[in-house]
Amino acid sequence: MLPERLRTEAAQRLNAAGMELPDVLPGNSDALRGIHLPESEADLTAAQTRLVFQELLVMQLALAIETPVADQ
């Protein structure tokens, strides 16, 4: 589960880049519901964006864990 603060900041940055999203990306359960049973095109887009964001974040974290820090 992503904290609301992180979902809010992500939504703000994506909106600044030209996407039209709600002020906060949906939570995990709302995103899953929005993917399978969207009530509108906006709900579907927000759900897709939330799940893509989470997947990319997890991939970045995995890479950061596995990448050795160079000796200074």
N, CA, C, O and CB atoms as a CASP TS submission, in Angstrom:
PFRMAT TS
TARGET T0000
AUTHOR 0000-0000-0000
METHOD Language model
MODEL 1
PARENT N/A
ATOM      1  N   MET     1       0.847  -1.183   0.000  1.00  0.00           N
ATOM      2  CA  MET     1       0.000   0.000   0.000  1.00  0.00           C
ATOM      3  C   MET     1       0.888   1.241   0.000  1.00  0.00           C
ATOM      4  O   MET     1       1.831   1.345   0.785  1.00  0.00           O
ATOM      5  CB  MET     1      -0.961   0.001   1.225  1.00  0.00           C
ATOM      6  N   LEU     2       0.582   2.154  -0.866  1.00  0.00           N
ATOM      7  CA  LEU     2       1.346   3.394  -0.949  1.00  0.00           C
ATOM      8  C   LEU     2       0.706   4.442  -0.046  1.00  0.00           C
ATOM      9  O   LEU     2      -0.515   4.596  -0.055  1.00  0.00           O
ATOM     10  CB  LEU     2       1.422   3.903  -2.414  1.00  0.00           C
ATOM     11  N   PRO     3       1.502   5.159   0.727  1.00  0.00           N
ATOM     12  CA  PRO     3       0.951   6.198   1.596  1.00  0.00           C
ATOM     13  C   PRO     3       0.258   7.298   0.779  1.00  0.00           C
ATOM     14  O   PRO     3       0.627   7.573  -0.363  1.00  0.00           O
ATOM     15  CB  PRO     3       2.064   6.807   2.465  1.00  0.00           C
ATOM     16  N   GLU     4      -0.736   7.903   1.386  1.00  0.00           N
ATOM     17  CA  GLU     4      -1.493   8.962   0.707  1.00  0.00           C
ATOM     18  C   GLU     4      -0.582  10.106   0.276  1.00  0.00           C
ATOM     19  O   GLU     4      -0.774  10.683  -0.794  1.00  0.00           O
ATOM     20  CB  GLU     4      -2.602   9.495   1.622  1.00  0.00           C
ATOM     21  N   ARG     5       0.395  10.433   1.094  1.00  0.00           N
ATOM     22  CA  ARG     5       1.322  11.526   0.754  1.00  0.00           C
ATOM     23  C   ARG     5       2.035  11.255  -0.569  1.00  0.00           C
ATOM     24  O   ARG     5       2.170  12.152  -1.401  1.00  0.00           O
ATOM     25  CB  ARG     5       2.359  11.721   1.877  1.00  0.00           C
ATOM     26  N   LEU     6       2.488  10.020  -0.760  1.00  0.00           N
ATOM     27  CA  LEU     6       3.178   9.640  -1.990  1.00  0.00           C
ATOM     28  C   LEU     6       2.218   9.648  -3.171  1.00  0.00           C
ATOM     29  O   LEU     6       2.580  10.089  -4.261  1.00  0.00           O
ATOM     30  CB  LEU     6       3.821   8.257  -1.840  1.00  0.00           C
ATOM     31  N   ARG     7       0.993   9.163  -2.961  1.00  0.00           N
ATOM     32  CA  ARG     7      -0.006   9.168  -4.040  1.00  0.00           C
ATOM     33  C   ARG     7      -0.413  10.587  -4.416  1.00  0.00           C
ATOM     34  O   ARG     7      -0.687  10.869  -5.582  1.00  0.00           O
ATOM     35  CB  ARG     7      -1.245   8.365  -3.625  1.00  0.00           C
ATOM     36  N   THR     8      -0.452  11.481  -3.431  1.00  0.00           N
ATOM     37  CA  THR     8      -0.792  12.882  -3.695  1.00  0.00           C
ATOM     38  C   THR     8       0.312  13.561  -4.509  1.00  0.00           C
ATOM     39  O   THR     8       0.041  14.242  -5.499  1.00  0.00           O
ATOM     40  CB  THR     8      -1.021  13.640  -2.370  1.00  0.00           C
ATOM     41  N   GLU     9       1.544  13.366  -4.080  1.00  0.00           N
ATOM     42  CA  GLU     9       2.666  13.989  -4.793  1.00  0.00           C
ATOM     43  C   GLU     9       2.778  13.462  -6.220  1.00  0.00           C
ATOM     44  O   GLU     9       3.043  14.230  -7.146  1.00  0.00           O
ATOM     45  CB  GLU     9       3.980  13.741  -4.042  1.00  0.00           C
ATOM     46  N   ALA    10       2.582  12.177  -6.401  1.00  0.00           N
ATOM     47  CA  ALA    10       2.633  11.597  -7.745  1.00  0.00           C
ATOM     48  C   ALA    10       1.546  12.194  -8.626  1.00  0.00           C
ATOM     49  O   ALA    10       1.802  12.541  -9.779  1.00  0.00           O
ATOM     50  CB  ALA    10       2.485  10.067  -7.684  1.00  0.00           C
ATOM     51  N   ALA    11       0.343  12.316  -8.096  1.00  0.00           N
ATOM     52  CA  ALA    11      -0.764  12.892  -8.865  1.00  0.00           C
ATOM     53  C   ALA    11      -0.471  14.342  -9.235  1.00  0.00           C
ATOM     54  O   ALA    11      -0.744  14.761 -10.359  1.00  0.00           O
ATOM     55  CB  ALA    11      -2.077  12.805  -8.066  1.00  0.00           C
ATOM     56  N   GLN    12       0.082  15.109  -8.298  1.00  0.00           N
ATOM     57  CA  GLN    12       0.403  16.509  -8.586  1.00  0.00           C
ATOM     58  C   GLN    12       1.429  16.621  -9.707  1.00  0.00           C
ATOM     59  O   GLN    12       1.289  17.451 -10.605  1.00  0.00           O
ATOM     60  CB  GLN    12       0.925  17.206  -7.327  1.00  0.00           C
ATOM     61  N   ARG    13       2.460  15.784  -9.650  1.00  0.00           N
ATOM     62  CA  ARG    13       3.502  15.840 -10.681  1.00  0.00           C
ATOM     63  C   ARG    13       2.983  15.378 -12.036  1.00  0.00           C
ATOM     64  O   ARG    13       3.344  15.946 -13.067  1.00  0.00           O
ATOM     65  CB  ARG    13       4.695  14.988 -10.271  1.00  0.00           C
ATOM     66  N   LEU    14       2.146  14.360 -12.039  1.00  0.00           N
ATOM     67  CA  LEU    14       1.584  13.887 -13.302  1.00  0.00           C
ATOM     68  C   LEU    14       0.619  14.922 -13.879  1.00  0.00           C
ATOM     69  O   LEU    14       0.585  15.121 -15.093  1.00  0.00           O
ATOM     70  CB  LEU    14       0.866  12.538 -13.104  1.00  0.00           C
ATOM     71  N   ASN    15      -0.161  15.577 -13.029  1.00  0.00           N
ATOM     72  CA  ASN    15      -1.051  16.641 -13.501  1.00  0.00           C
ATOM     73  C   ASN    15      -0.250  17.802 -14.075  1.00  0.00           C
ATOM     74  O   ASN    15      -0.641  18.392 -15.082  1.00  0.00           O
ATOM     75  CB  ASN    15      -1.952  17.135 -12.361  1.00  0.00           C
ATOM     76  N   ALA    16       0.871  18.130 -13.436  1.00  0.00           N
ATOM     77  CA  ALA    16       1.723  19.211 -13.942  1.00  0.00           C
ATOM     78  C   ALA    16       2.330  18.846 -15.291  1.00  0.00           C
ATOM     79  O   ALA    16       2.659  19.727 -16.085  1.00  0.00           O
ATOM     80  CB  ALA    16       2.836  19.532 -12.936  1.00  0.00           C
ATOM     81  N   ALA    17       2.479  17.545 -15.552  1.00  0.00           N
ATOM     82  CA  ALA    17       3.030  17.084 -16.824  1.00  0.00           C
ATOM     83  C   ALA    17       1.959  16.974 -17.909  1.00  0.00           C
ATOM     84  O   ALA    17       2.262  16.598 -19.041  1.00  0.00           O
ATOM     85  CB  ALA    17       3.711  15.738 -16.636  1.00  0.00           C
ATOM     86  N   GLY    18       0.719  17.298 -17.572  1.00  0.00           N
ATOM     87  CA  GLY    18      -0.327  17.336 -18.580  1.00  0.00           C
ATOM     88  C   GLY    18      -1.381  16.252 -18.483  1.00  0.00           C
ATOM     89  O   GLY    18      -2.308  16.229 -19.293  1.00  0.00           O
ATOM     90  N   MET    19      -1.268  15.355 -17.517  1.00  0.00           N
ATOM     91  CA  MET    19      -2.307  14.340 -17.345  1.00  0.00           C
ATOM     92  C   MET    19      -3.454  14.930 -16.537  1.00  0.00           C
ATOM     93  O   MET    19      -3.257  15.848 -15.742  1.00  0.00           O
ATOM     94  CB  MET    19      -1.740  13.070 -16.647  1.00  0.00           C
ATOM     95  N   GLU    20      -4.633  14.407 -16.742  1.00  0.00           N
ATOM     96  CA  GLU    20      -5.796  14.855 -15.982  1.00  0.00           C
ATOM     97  C   GLU    20      -6.189  13.756 -15.017  1.00  0.00           C
ATOM     98  O   GLU    20      -6.898  12.817 -15.378  1.00  0.00           O
ATOM     99  CB  GLU    20      -6.983  15.223 -16.918  1.00  0.00           C
ATOM    100  N   LEU    21      -5.718  13.884 -13.780  1.00  0.00           N
ATOM    101  CA  LEU    21      -5.971  12.891 -12.741  1.00  0.00           C
ATOM    102  C   LEU    21      -6.596  13.562 -11.537  1.00  0.00           C
ATOM    103  O   LEU    21      -6.551  14.785 -11.411  1.00  0.00           O
ATOM    104  CB  LEU    21      -4.674  12.165 -12.342  1.00  0.00           C
ATOM    105  N   PRO    22      -7.190  12.754 -10.635  1.00  0.00           N
ATOM    106  CA  PRO    22      -7.677  13.347  -9.387  1.00  0.00           C
ATOM    107  C   PRO    22      -6.502  13.875  -8.571  1.00  0.00           C
ATOM    108  O   PRO    22      -5.345  13.608  -8.895  1.00  0.00           O
ATOM    109  CB  PRO    22      -8.489  12.313  -8.564  1.00  0.00           C
ATOM    110  N   ASP    23      -6.801  14.618  -7.522  1.00  0.00           N
ATOM    111  CA  ASP    23      -5.752  15.203  -6.682  1.00  0.00           C
ATOM    112  C   ASP    23      -4.899  14.155  -5.988  1.00  0.00           C
ATOM    113  O   ASP    23      -3.750  14.425  -5.636  1.00  0.00           O
ATOM    114  CB  ASP    23      -6.368  16.108  -5.649  1.00  0.00           C
ATOM    115  N   VAL    24      -5.442  12.971  -5.788  1.00  0.00           N
ATOM    116  CA  VAL    24      -4.729  11.869  -5.146  1.00  0.00           C
ATOM    117  C   VAL    24      -4.982  10.618  -5.976  1.00  0.00           C
ATOM    118  O   VAL    24      -6.124  10.334  -6.336  1.00  0.00           O
ATOM    119  CB  VAL    24      -5.189  11.669  -3.652  1.00  0.00           C
ATOM    120  N   LEU    25      -3.929   9.869  -6.283  1.00  0.00           N
ATOM    121  CA  LEU    25      -4.130   8.596  -6.962  1.00  0.00           C
ATOM    122  C   LEU    25      -4.922   7.679  -6.037  1.00  0.00           C
ATOM    123  O   LEU    25      -4.770   7.754  -4.818  1.00  0.00           O
ATOM    124  CB  LEU    25      -2.767   7.947  -7.367  1.00  0.00           C
ATOM    125  N   PRO    26      -5.761   6.818  -6.596  1.00  0.00           N
ATOM    126  CA  PRO    26      -6.591   5.962  -5.741  1.00  0.00           C
ATOM    127  C   PRO    26      -5.758   4.986  -4.913  1.00  0.00           C
ATOM    128  O   PRO    26      -4.623   4.664  -5.263  1.00  0.00           O
ATOM    129  CB  PRO    26      -7.587   5.187  -6.590  1.00  0.00           C
ATOM    130  N   GLY    27      -6.335   4.532  -3.830  1.00  0.00           N
ATOM    131  CA  GLY    27      -5.703   3.497  -3.016  1.00  0.00           C
ATOM    132  C   GLY    27      -5.728   2.173  -3.757  1.00  0.00           C
ATOM    133  O   GLY    27      -6.330   2.065  -4.826  1.00  0.00           O
ATOM    134  N   ASN    28      -5.079   1.175  -3.198  1.00  0.00           N
ATOM    135  CA  ASN    28      -4.943  -0.114  -3.864  1.00  0.00           C
ATOM    136  C   ASN    28      -6.296  -0.753  -4.180  1.00  0.00           C
ATOM    137  O   ASN    28      -6.529  -1.167  -5.316  1.00  0.00           O
ATOM    138  CB  ASN    28      -4.124  -1.051  -3.005  1.00  0.00           C
ATOM    139  N   SER    29      -7.178  -0.838  -3.206  1.00  0.00           N
ATOM    140  CA  SER    29      -8.475  -1.488  -3.444  1.00  0.00           C
ATOM    141  C   SER    29      -9.316  -0.694  -4.442  1.00  0.00           C
ATOM    142  O   SER    29     -10.004  -1.281  -5.277  1.00  0.00           O
ATOM    143  CB  SER    29      -9.246  -1.649  -2.121  1.00  0.00           C
ATOM    144  N   ASP    30      -9.264   0.638  -4.361  1.00  0.00           N
ATOM    145  CA  ASP    30     -10.008   1.459  -5.325  1.00  0.00           C
ATOM    146  C   ASP    30      -9.426   1.322  -6.727  1.00  0.00           C
ATOM    147  O   ASP    30     -10.170   1.334  -7.708  1.00  0.00           O
ATOM    148  CB  ASP    30      -9.996   2.935  -4.894  1.00  0.00           C
ATOM    149  N   ALA    31      -8.113   1.192  -6.834  1.00  0.00           N
ATOM    150  CA  ALA    31      -7.480   1.026  -8.145  1.00  0.00           C
ATOM    151  C   ALA    31      -7.873  -0.315  -8.769  1.00  0.00           C
ATOM    152  O   ALA    31      -8.171  -0.390  -9.961  1.00  0.00           O
ATOM    153  CB  ALA    31      -5.945   1.127  -8.019  1.00  0.00           C
ATOM    154  N   LEU    32      -7.869  -1.360  -7.959  1.00  0.00           N
ATOM    155  CA  LEU    32      -8.268  -2.670  -8.485  1.00  0.00           C
ATOM    156  C   LEU    32      -9.739  -2.670  -8.918  1.00  0.00           C
ATOM    157  O   LEU    32     -10.092  -3.240  -9.951  1.00  0.00           O
ATOM    158  CB  LEU    32      -8.031  -3.765  -7.427  1.00  0.00           C
ATOM    159  N   ARG    33     -10.581  -2.029  -8.122  1.00  0.00           N
ATOM    160  CA  ARG    33     -11.991  -1.912  -8.493  1.00  0.00           C
ATOM    161  C   ARG    33     -12.132  -1.075  -9.760  1.00  0.00           C
ATOM    162  O   ARG    33     -12.931  -1.401 -10.639  1.00  0.00           O
ATOM    163  CB  ARG    33     -12.810  -1.286  -7.340  1.00  0.00           C
ATOM    164  N   GLY    34     -11.355   0.002  -9.854  1.00  0.00           N
ATOM    165  CA  GLY    34     -11.429   0.886 -11.018  1.00  0.00           C
ATOM    166  C   GLY    34     -10.940   0.244 -12.303  1.00  0.00           C
ATOM    167  O   GLY    34     -11.390   0.609 -13.389  1.00  0.00           O
ATOM    168  N   ILE    35     -10.023  -0.709 -12.192  1.00  0.00           N
ATOM    169  CA  ILE    35      -9.553  -1.440 -13.373  1.00  0.00           C
ATOM    170  C   ILE    35     -10.627  -2.400 -13.867  1.00  0.00           C
ATOM    171  O   ILE    35     -10.879  -2.493 -15.068  1.00  0.00           O
ATOM    172  CB  ILE    35      -8.255  -2.211 -13.057  1.00  0.00           C
ATOM    173  N   HIS    36     -11.255  -3.109 -12.943  1.00  0.00           N
ATOM    174  CA  HIS    36     -12.210  -4.149 -13.319  1.00  0.00           C
ATOM    175  C   HIS    36     -13.633  -3.634 -13.503  1.00  0.00           C
ATOM    176  O   HIS    36     -14.369  -4.150 -14.345  1.00  0.00           O
ATOM    177  CB  HIS    36     -12.207  -5.227 -12.283  1.00  0.00           C
ATOM    178  N   LEU    37     -14.029  -2.634 -12.738  1.00  0.00           N
ATOM    179  CA  LEU    37     -15.391  -2.104 -12.807  1.00  0.00           C
ATOM    180  C   LEU    37     -15.380  -0.572 -12.799  1.00  0.00           C
ATOM    181  O   LEU    37     -15.939   0.045 -11.893  1.00  0.00           O
ATOM    182  CB  LEU    37     -16.235  -2.637 -11.630  1.00  0.00           C
ATOM    183  N   PRO    38     -14.748   0.042 -13.799  1.00  0.00           N
ATOM    184  CA  PRO    38     -14.680   1.516 -13.787  1.00  0.00           C
ATOM    185  C   PRO    38     -16.067   2.136 -13.972  1.00  0.00           C
ATOM    186  O   PRO    38     -16.886   1.671 -14.764  1.00  0.00           O
ATOM    187  CB  PRO    38     -13.729   2.020 -14.896  1.00  0.00           C
ATOM    188  N   GLU    39     -16.287   3.189 -13.216  1.00  0.00           N
ATOM    189  CA  GLU    39     -17.556   3.913 -13.351  1.00  0.00           C
ATOM    190  C   GLU    39     -17.476   4.979 -14.432  1.00  0.00           C
ATOM    191  O   GLU    39     -18.504   5.458 -14.911  1.00  0.00           O
ATOM    192  CB  GLU    39     -17.948   4.553 -12.021  1.00  0.00           C
ATOM    193  N   SER    40     -16.263   5.350 -14.817  1.00  0.00           N
ATOM    194  CA  SER    40     -16.071   6.354 -15.864  1.00  0.00           C
ATOM    195  C   SER    40     -14.693   6.156 -16.484  1.00  0.00           C
ATOM    196  O   SER    40     -13.872   5.394 -15.974  1.00  0.00           O
ATOM    197  CB  SER    40     -16.224   7.803 -15.296  1.00  0.00           C
ATOM    198  N   GLU    41     -14.456   6.841 -17.571  1.00  0.00           N
ATOM    199  CA  GLU    41     -13.143   6.808 -18.221  1.00  0.00           C
ATOM    200  C   GLU    41     -12.083   7.401 -17.300  1.00  0.00           C
ATOM    201  O   GLU    41     -10.945   6.932 -17.280  1.00  0.00           O
ATOM    202  CB  GLU    41     -13.178   7.575 -19.562  1.00  0.00           C
ATOM    203  N   ALA    42     -12.449   8.426 -16.540  1.00  0.00           N
ATOM    204  CA  ALA    42     -11.511   9.050 -15.600  1.00  0.00           C
ATOM    205  C   ALA    42     -11.107   8.067 -14.499  1.00  0.00           C
ATOM    206  O   ALA    42      -9.941   8.027 -14.104  1.00  0.00           O
ATOM    207  CB  ALA    42     -12.135  10.316 -14.978  1.00  0.00           C
ATOM    208  N   ASP    43     -12.066   7.272 -13.998  1.00  0.00           N
ATOM    209  CA  ASP    43     -11.749   6.260 -12.980  1.00  0.00           C
ATOM    210  C   ASP    43     -10.787   5.218 -13.531  1.00  0.00           C
ATOM    211  O   ASP    43      -9.855   4.802 -12.842  1.00  0.00           O
ATOM    212  CB  ASP    43     -13.032   5.577 -12.479  1.00  0.00           C
ATOM    213  N   LEU    44     -11.010   4.798 -14.766  1.00  0.00           N
ATOM    214  CA  LEU    44     -10.142   3.808 -15.392  1.00  0.00           C
ATOM    215  C   LEU    44      -8.726   4.358 -15.553  1.00  0.00           C
ATOM    216  O   LEU    44      -7.750   3.671 -15.251  1.00  0.00           O
ATOM    217  CB  LEU    44     -10.708   3.383 -16.756  1.00  0.00           C
ATOM    218  N   THR    45      -8.618   5.593 -16.028  1.00  0.00           N
ATOM    219  CA  THR    45      -7.305   6.213 -16.210  1.00  0.00           C
ATOM    220  C   THR    45      -6.575   6.359 -14.879  1.00  0.00           C
ATOM    221  O   THR    45      -5.383   6.067 -14.791  1.00  0.00           O
ATOM    222  CB  THR    45      -7.450   7.582 -16.880  1.00  0.00           C
ATOM    223  N   ALA    46      -7.276   6.805 -13.852  1.00  0.00           N
ATOM    224  CA  ALA    46      -6.656   6.958 -12.532  1.00  0.00           C
ATOM    225  C   ALA    46      -6.195   5.605 -11.994  1.00  0.00           C
ATOM    226  O   ALA    46      -5.108   5.507 -11.424  1.00  0.00           O
ATOM    227  CB  ALA    46      -7.643   7.616 -11.542  1.00  0.00           C
ATOM    228  N   ALA    47      -6.998   4.572 -12.167  1.00  0.00           N
ATOM    229  CA  ALA    47      -6.636   3.242 -11.687  1.00  0.00           C
ATOM    230  C   ALA    47      -5.419   2.707 -12.439  1.00  0.00           C
ATOM    231  O   ALA    47      -4.494   2.173 -11.827  1.00  0.00           O
ATOM    232  CB  ALA    47      -7.821   2.276 -11.837  1.00  0.00           C
ATOM    233  N   GLN    48      -5.420   2.849 -13.753  1.00  0.00           N
ATOM    234  CA  GLN    48      -4.278   2.395 -14.543  1.00  0.00           C
ATOM    235  C   GLN    48      -3.008   3.130 -14.133  1.00  0.00           C
ATOM    236  O   GLN    48      -1.957   2.515 -13.955  1.00  0.00           O
ATOM    237  CB  GLN    48      -4.545   2.598 -16.039  1.00  0.00           C
ATOM    238  N   THR    49      -3.109   4.427 -13.985  1.00  0.00           N
ATOM    239  CA  THR    49      -1.951   5.236 -13.613  1.00  0.00           C
ATOM    240  C   THR    49      -1.429   4.818 -12.250  1.00  0.00           C
ATOM    241  O   THR    49      -0.217   4.709 -12.062  1.00  0.00           O
ATOM    242  CB  THR    49      -2.309   6.727 -13.610  1.00  0.00           C
ATOM    243  N   ARG    50      -2.311   4.583 -11.306  1.00  0.00           N
ATOM    244  CA  ARG    50      -1.909   4.170  -9.957  1.00  0.00           C
ATOM    245  C   ARG    50      -1.149   2.856  -9.991  1.00  0.00           C
ATOM    246  O   ARG    50      -0.110   2.724  -9.345  1.00  0.00           O
ATOM    247  CB  ARG    50      -3.133   4.041  -9.046  1.00  0.00           C
ATOM    248  N   LEU    51      -1.657   1.880 -10.737  1.00  0.00           N
ATOM    249  CA  LEU    51      -1.019   0.573 -10.772  1.00  0.00           C
ATOM    250  C   LEU    51       0.312   0.616 -11.527  1.00  0.00           C
ATOM    251  O   LEU    51       1.264  -0.061 -11.138  1.00  0.00           O
ATOM    252  CB  LEU    51      -1.952  -0.447 -11.414  1.00  0.00           C
ATOM    253  N   VAL    52       0.386   1.395 -12.587  1.00  0.00           N
ATOM    254  CA  VAL    52       1.653   1.557 -13.304  1.00  0.00           C
ATOM    255  C   VAL    52       2.673   2.254 -12.409  1.00  0.00           C
ATOM    256  O   VAL    52       3.832   1.843 -12.354  1.00  0.00           O
ATOM    257  CB  VAL    52       1.445   2.358 -14.613  1.00  0.00           C
ATOM    258  N   PHE    53       2.256   3.292 -11.718  1.00  0.00           N
ATOM    259  CA  PHE    53       3.152   4.007 -10.808  1.00  0.00           C
ATOM    260  C   PHE    53       3.709   3.059  -9.752  1.00  0.00           C
ATOM    261  O   PHE    53       4.909   3.072  -9.476  1.00  0.00           O
ATOM    262  CB  PHE    53       2.417   5.181 -10.134  1.00  0.00           C
ATOM    263  N   GLN    54       2.842   2.235  -9.159  1.00  0.00           N
ATOM    264  CA  GLN    54       3.285   1.304  -8.129  1.00  0.00           C
ATOM    265  C   GLN    54       4.286   0.298  -8.707  1.00  0.00           C
ATOM    266  O   GLN    54       5.298  -0.001  -8.074  1.00  0.00           O
ATOM    267  CB  GLN    54       2.078   0.568  -7.514  1.00  0.00           C
ATOM    268  N   GLU    55       4.010  -0.219  -9.890  1.00  0.00           N
ATOM    269  CA  GLU    55       4.923  -1.190 -10.493  1.00  0.00           C
ATOM    270  C   GLU    55       6.287  -0.569 -10.782  1.00  0.00           C
ATOM    271  O   GLU    55       7.316  -1.194 -10.524  1.00  0.00           O
ATOM    272  CB  GLU    55       4.323  -1.751 -11.781  1.00  0.00           C
ATOM    273  N   LEU    56       6.307   0.637 -11.307  1.00  0.00           N
ATOM    274  CA  LEU    56       7.576   1.306 -11.580  1.00  0.00           C
ATOM    275  C   LEU    56       8.327   1.627 -10.288  1.00  0.00           C
ATOM    276  O   LEU    56       9.552   1.513 -10.243  1.00  0.00           O
ATOM    277  CB  LEU    56       7.336   2.587 -12.378  1.00  0.00           C
ATOM    278  N   LEU    57       7.614   2.023  -9.250  1.00  0.00           N
ATOM    279  CA  LEU    57       8.245   2.308  -7.967  1.00  0.00           C
ATOM    280  C   LEU    57       8.902   1.050  -7.396  1.00  0.00           C
ATOM    281  O   LEU    57      10.034   1.101  -6.916  1.00  0.00           O
ATOM    282  CB  LEU    57       7.214   2.869  -6.977  1.00  0.00           C
ATOM    283  N   VAL    58       8.199  -0.060  -7.448  1.00  0.00           N
ATOM    284  CA  VAL    58       8.750  -1.318  -6.934  1.00  0.00           C
ATOM    285  C   VAL    58       9.986  -1.720  -7.732  1.00  0.00           C
ATOM    286  O   VAL    58      10.969  -2.187  -7.157  1.00  0.00           O
ATOM    287  CB  VAL    58       7.689  -2.442  -6.988  1.00  0.00           C
ATOM    288  N   MET    59       9.946  -1.543  -9.048  1.00  0.00           N
ATOM    289  CA  MET    59      11.108  -1.877  -9.875  1.00  0.00           C
ATOM    290  C   MET    59      12.302  -0.990  -9.523  1.00  0.00           C
ATOM    291  O   MET    59      13.427  -1.481  -9.429  1.00  0.00           O
ATOM    292  CB  MET    59      10.764  -1.733 -11.368  1.00  0.00           C
ATOM    293  N   GLN    60      12.072   0.306  -9.329  1.00  0.00           N
ATOM    294  CA  GLN    60      13.140   1.222  -8.956  1.00  0.00           C
ATOM    295  C   GLN    60      13.742   0.857  -7.603  1.00  0.00           C
ATOM    296  O   GLN    60      14.959   0.901  -7.424  1.00  0.00           O
ATOM    297  CB  GLN    60      12.620   2.651  -8.927  1.00  0.00           C
ATOM    298  N   LEU    61      12.888   0.500  -6.662  1.00  0.00           N
ATOM    299  CA  LEU    61      13.373   0.112  -5.336  1.00  0.00           C
ATOM    300  C   LEU    61      14.205  -1.170  -5.418  1.00  0.00           C
ATOM    301  O   LEU    61      15.235  -1.281  -4.752  1.00  0.00           O
ATOM    302  CB  LEU    61      12.191  -0.082  -4.366  1.00  0.00           C
ATOM    303  N   ALA    62      13.771  -2.126  -6.219  1.00  0.00           N
ATOM    304  CA  ALA    62      14.525  -3.371  -6.384  1.00  0.00           C
ATOM    305  C   ALA    62      15.886  -3.094  -7.002  1.00  0.00           C
ATOM    306  O   ALA    62      16.891  -3.666  -6.579  1.00  0.00           O
ATOM    307  CB  ALA    62      13.741  -4.370  -7.254  1.00  0.00           C
ATOM    308  N   LEU    63      15.924  -2.222  -7.994  1.00  0.00           N
ATOM    309  CA  LEU    63      17.201  -1.863  -8.614  1.00  0.00           C
ATOM    310  C   LEU    63      18.113  -1.151  -7.620  1.00  0.00           C
ATOM    311  O   LEU    63      19.320  -1.391  -7.603  1.00  0.00           O
ATOM    312  CB  LEU    63      16.968  -0.975  -9.844  1.00  0.00           C
ATOM    313  N   ALA    64      17.553  -0.292  -6.808  1.00  0.00           N
ATOM    314  CA  ALA    64      18.361   0.438  -5.825  1.00  0.00           C
ATOM    315  C   ALA    64      18.947  -0.509  -4.784  1.00  0.00           C
ATOM    316  O   ALA    64      20.069  -0.312  -4.319  1.00  0.00           O
ATOM    317  CB  ALA    64      17.517   1.520  -5.134  1.00  0.00           C
ATOM    318  N   ILE    65      18.192  -1.525  -4.426  1.00  0.00           N
ATOM    319  CA  ILE    65      18.680  -2.502  -3.454  1.00  0.00           C
ATOM    320  C   ILE    65      19.808  -3.339  -4.041  1.00  0.00           C
ATOM    321  O   ILE    65      20.772  -3.656  -3.345  1.00  0.00           O
ATOM    322  CB  ILE    65      17.539  -3.411  -2.988  1.00  0.00           C
ATOM    323  N   GLU    66      19.696  -3.696  -5.304  1.00  0.00           N
ATOM    324  CA  GLU    66      20.685  -4.583  -5.931  1.00  0.00           C
ATOM    325  C   GLU    66      21.902  -3.868  -6.494  1.00  0.00           C
ATOM    326  O   GLU    66      22.918  -4.511  -6.756  1.00  0.00           O
ATOM    327  CB  GLU    66      20.037  -5.353  -7.023  1.00  0.00           C
ATOM    328  N   THR    67      21.828  -2.566  -6.685  1.00  0.00           N
ATOM    329  CA  THR    67      22.942  -1.822  -7.259  1.00  0.00           C
ATOM    330  C   THR    67      23.944  -1.497  -6.163  1.00  0.00           C
ATOM    331  O   THR    67      23.611  -0.807  -5.199  1.00  0.00           O
ATOM    332  CB  THR    67      22.450  -0.529  -7.954  1.00  0.00           C
ATOM    333  N   PRO    68      25.182  -1.995  -6.307  1.00  0.00           N
ATOM    334  CA  PRO    68      26.188  -1.707  -5.270  1.00  0.00           C
ATOM    335  C   PRO    68      26.595  -0.232  -5.314  1.00  0.00           C
ATOM    336  O   PRO    68      26.648   0.385  -6.377  1.00  0.00           O
ATOM    337  CB  PRO    68      27.437  -2.613  -5.453  1.00  0.00           C
ATOM    338  N   VAL    69      26.873   0.296  -4.160  1.00  0.00           N
ATOM    339  CA  VAL    69      27.325   1.690  -4.053  1.00  0.00           C
ATOM    340  C   VAL    69      28.828   1.699  -4.316  1.00  0.00           C
ATOM    341  O   VAL    69      29.572   0.907  -3.738  1.00  0.00           O
ATOM    342  CB  VAL    69      26.984   2.313  -2.631  1.00  0.00           C
ATOM    343  N   ALA    70      29.268   2.600  -5.190  1.00  0.00           N
ATOM    344  CA  ALA    70      30.706   2.693  -5.513  1.00  0.00           C
ATOM    345  C   ALA    70      31.479   3.188  -4.293  1.00  0.00           C
ATOM    346  O   ALA    70      31.005   4.043  -3.544  1.00  0.00           O
ATOM    347  CB  ALA    70      30.946   3.646  -6.730  1.00  0.00           C
ATOM    348  N   ASP    71      32.685   2.631  -4.108  1.00  0.00           N
ATOM    349  CA  ASP    71      33.545   3.087  -3.011  1.00  0.00           C
ATOM    350  C   ASP    71      33.966   4.533  -3.254  1.00  0.00           C
ATOM    351  O   ASP    71      34.286   4.917  -4.378  1.00  0.00           O
ATOM    352  CB  ASP    71      34.794   2.174  -2.868  1.00  0.00           C
ATOM    353  N   GLN    72      33.963   5.306  -2.214  1.00  0.00           N
ATOM    354  CA  GLN    72      34.341   6.714  -2.370  1.00  0.00           C
ATOM    355  C   GLN    72      35.687   6.978  -1.782  1.00  0.00           C
ATOM    356  O   GLN    72      36.167   8.111  -1.822  1.00  0.00           O
ATOM    357  CB  GLN    72      33.322   7.623  -1.731  1.00  0.00           C
TER
END
